[in-house]
Amino acid sequence: MEKDLLEEIYARYYRDVYLYAYSLCKNHHLAQEICSDTFFKALISCDDNTAAIDYWLLRVCKNCFIDQWRRVRRRKEQPLEEIPLQAENSDPLEQILQQEERRRLYQAILQLPEAAREVVLLFYFHGFSGQQIAALTGRSPGAVRTLLYRARSQLKELLDPKTKKG
């Protein structure tokens, strides 16, 4: 595709593609990423026939969104704040209390030294075993167990000030 033609298509259809992407994902940054992918595919795939380019771009946009959704779903990664820790039918007050507890836990984890924080997140939130964490971080399995033990102790102190020593 010619550079001038691509620039013309970009200028003419960017807003439509962006709005469509945003309507699919409800996220500004993700919509921009999907738009970039869409126009990149237009650059490498589209010929000079622009009769139905608007339809084609929106179709490619939707496919890029589906690909993105599948990648996220495959990873099954959620930010810590979004991990549901309660039953859906529980009391609203209980949900608020649990949400506050999760927030306190997250803040406490952020206060841990980097190595301990990494091990805790990999073990508890990503489901890695001690052996997997050892291989991933280049530590021995014993060092991983020690880090986990010390991190749990530090978290206990951070979350319950009455347990502080001395």
RANOR-V763930 format. One line per field, one symbol per residue. burial: # if it has 24 or more other C-alpha atoms within 12 Angstrom, else .. A space follows every 10 residues. Layout:
# RANOR-V763930
burial->???
This chain:
# RANOR-V763930
burial->.....#..## ..##.###.# ##.##....# ##.######. .#...#.... ..##.##### ##.##..#.. .......... .......... .......... ....##.##. .#..###### ###.#....# ..##...... ...#..##.. ##.##...#. ......
